[in-house]
């Protein structure tokens, strides 16, 4: 069993190594971080959503921004569309599960916000419909996916695709990327900014 555990850890860091070595992917993460900083400087918000484990990731990232990530500072507005059970069940019951995120975006999203849809496959119908609603309102859309990116990568304004076909490895990398975004946003807005060289 120990070897199995070690193998799981090895596969996890191999996926992260693949991200580390992918300059194009790193540049996209950097671009999104800069866009989020610009968004917060104009008093807009990030909105996140996903299903299952990706719902938990959406809530995790939003909580780091609203609460704190690395140090005490003012709260940063971020909204996870996966947390209000009354909204989710009412919309699901009245309109169907495919509309649980798009309907919320119609009511709570505003032009200039950023919507991050999280899906390991990139084919979640409710997120695809959310992208449609977001674009109608002038909301910038981001697909945080894996595998081949799915339809979400084609429909989004920006796609960040983890180079893996394994759902657990993709989800582990999604939260890493989320933490990097939170760190940069916090440092740029409330700290001394991200230095060009990082201490070993």
C-alpha positions in Angstrom: 0.0 0.0 0.0 2.9 2.4 0.7 4.0 2.1 -2.9 0.5 2.9 -4.1 0.4 6.0 -1.9 3.8 7.1 -3.2 2.7 6.5 -6.8 -0.3 8.7 -6.3 1.9 11.5 -4.9 4.3 11.0 -7.9 1.5 11.3 -10.4 0.3 14.5 -8.7 3.7 16.2 -8.9 4.2 15.0 -12.4 1.0 16.8 -13.4 2.3 20.0 -11.7 5.7 19.5 -13.3 3.9 19.5 -16.7 2.2 22.8 -15.8 5.5 24.2 -14.6 7.2 23.4 -17.9 4.3 24.8 -20.1 5.2 28.5 -20.7 2.0 29.1 -22.6 -0.1 27.8 -19.7 1.9 29.8 -17.2 1.4 33.0 -19.3 -2.4 32.4 -19.3 -2.4 32.1 -15.5 -0.4 35.3 -15.3 -2.8 37.0 -17.8 -5.8 36.0 -15.7 -4.2 37.2 -12.5 -3.5 40.6 -14.0 -7.0 40.8 -15.3 -8.4 40.0 -11.8 -6.2 42.7 -10.3 -7.5 45.2 -12.8 -11.1 44.1 -12.2 -10.8 44.6 -8.4 -9.3 48.0 -9.0 -12.5 49.0 -10.7 -14.7 47.6 -7.9 -16.0 44.6 -9.8 -16.0 40.9 -8.6 -15.1 37.4 -9.5 -17.9 34.8 -9.8 -17.1 31.1 -9.7 -19.1 27.9 -10.2 -18.6 24.1 -10.8 -20.2 20.8 -10.0 -19.2 18.3 -7.4 -15.5 18.6 -6.4 -15.3 21.6 -8.7 -18.1 23.2 -6.7 -16.0 22.8 -3.6 -13.1 24.4 -5.5 -15.2 27.4 -6.5 -16.3 27.9 -2.9 -12.7 27.4 -1.6 -11.3 30.1 -4.0 -14.1 32.6 -3.3 -13.6 32.1 0.5 -9.9 32.8 0.2 -10.7 36.1 -1.5 -13.6 37.2 0.7 -11.8 36.1 3.9 -8.0 36.1 3.6 -5.3 34.1 1.9 -1.9 35.1 3.3 -2.4 38.1 5.5 -5.0 40.3 7.0 -6.5 42.9 4.6 -9.8 44.3 3.4 -12.3 41.7 2.0 -12.2 41.1 -1.8 -15.6 40.5 -3.5 -16.0 37.0 -4.8 -19.1 34.9 -5.2 -19.5 31.1 -5.6 -22.8 30.2 -7.3 -22.9 26.8 -5.6 -23.7 27.8 -2.0 -27.3 29.0 -1.9 -29.4 25.9 -1.7 -32.7 27.9 -2.0 -31.5 29.3 -5.3 -30.1 26.0 -6.6 -33.2 24.0 -5.7 -35.7 26.7 -6.9 -34.0 27.2 -10.2 -33.4 23.4 -10.6 -37.0 22.7 -9.9 -38.6 25.5 -12.0 -36.2 25.7 -14.9 -34.0 22.6 -14.7 -30.5 21.8 -13.5 -28.9 23.1 -16.7 -29.9 26.6 -15.6 -28.8 26.8 -12.0 -25.8 29.0 -12.8 -27.0 31.0 -15.8 -30.1 32.2 -13.9 -28.0 33.4 -11.0 -25.6 35.2 -13.3 -28.5 37.0 -14.9 -29.5 38.4 -11.5 -26.1 38.9 -9.8 -23.5 39.4 -12.6 -22.6 42.8 -13.9 -20.6 44.0 -16.9 -16.9 43.9 -16.1 -17.1 41.0 -13.7 -15.2 37.8 -14.3 -16.9 34.4 -14.3 -14.7 31.3 -13.8 -16.3 28.0 -14.7 -14.5 25.0 -13.2 -14.9 21.6 -14.8 -12.5 18.7 -15.3 -14.1 17.7 -18.5 -15.0 21.1 -19.9 -18.4 19.9 -21.0 -20.7 20.7 -18.1 -24.0 21.9 -19.7 -24.9 24.2 -16.8 -21.5 26.0 -17.1 -21.9 26.3 -20.9 -25.2 28.0 -20.4 -23.7 30.2 -17.7 -21.1 31.3 -20.3 -23.9 32.3 -22.6 -25.6 34.4 -19.9 -22.3 35.9 -18.9 -21.4 37.0 -22.5 -24.8 38.7 -22.9 -24.0 40.8 -19.8 -20.5 41.7 -20.8 -18.9 39.4 -18.2 -15.4 38.0 -19.1 -15.5 34.2 -19.1 -12.8 31.7 -18.0 -12.8 28.0 -18.4 -10.7 26.2 -15.8 -10.6 22.7 -17.2 -8.5 19.6 -18.0 -8.3 16.9 -20.6 -8.8 18.5 -24.1 -10.7 21.5 -22.6 -14.0 20.3 -23.9 -16.6 22.7 -25.3 -16.0 25.2 -22.5 -12.5 25.9 -23.7 -14.0 26.8 -27.1 -16.8 29.0 -25.7 -14.8 30.9 -23.0 -12.9 34.1 -23.5 -9.9 32.4 -21.9 -9.2 28.7 -21.2 -6.7 27.3 -18.7 -6.4 23.6 -19.3 -4.5 21.3 -17.0 -2.5 18.8 -19.1 -4.0 15.6 -17.6 -6.8 13.2 -18.2 -7.1 12.2 -14.5 -9.9 13.9 -12.6 -8.1 13.9 -9.3 -4.9 15.3 -10.8 -6.9 18.0 -12.6 -8.7 19.0 -9.4 -5.5 19.1 -7.4 -4.0 21.4 -10.0 -7.1 23.6 -10.2 -6.8 24.4 -6.5 -3.1 25.1 -7.0 -3.9 27.6 -9.8 -6.7 29.1 -7.6 -4.2 29.6 -4.7 -1.7 31.3 -7.1 -4.4 33.7 -8.3 -5.5 34.5 -4.7 -1.8 35.1 -3.7 -1.1 37.4 -6.7 -4.3 39.4 -6.3 -3.7 39.9 -2.6 -0.1 40.9 -3.0 -0.7 43.3 -5.9 -3.7 45.0 -4.2 -2.7 45.0 -0.6 0.9 44.0 -0.4 4.2 45.0 -1.9 3.4 43.4 -5.3 4.9 40.3 -6.8 8.7 40.6 -7.0 10.4 39.6 -10.3 12.6 37.2 -8.4 11.4 34.7 -5.8 13.5 33.7 -2.8 14.6 30.1 -2.8 
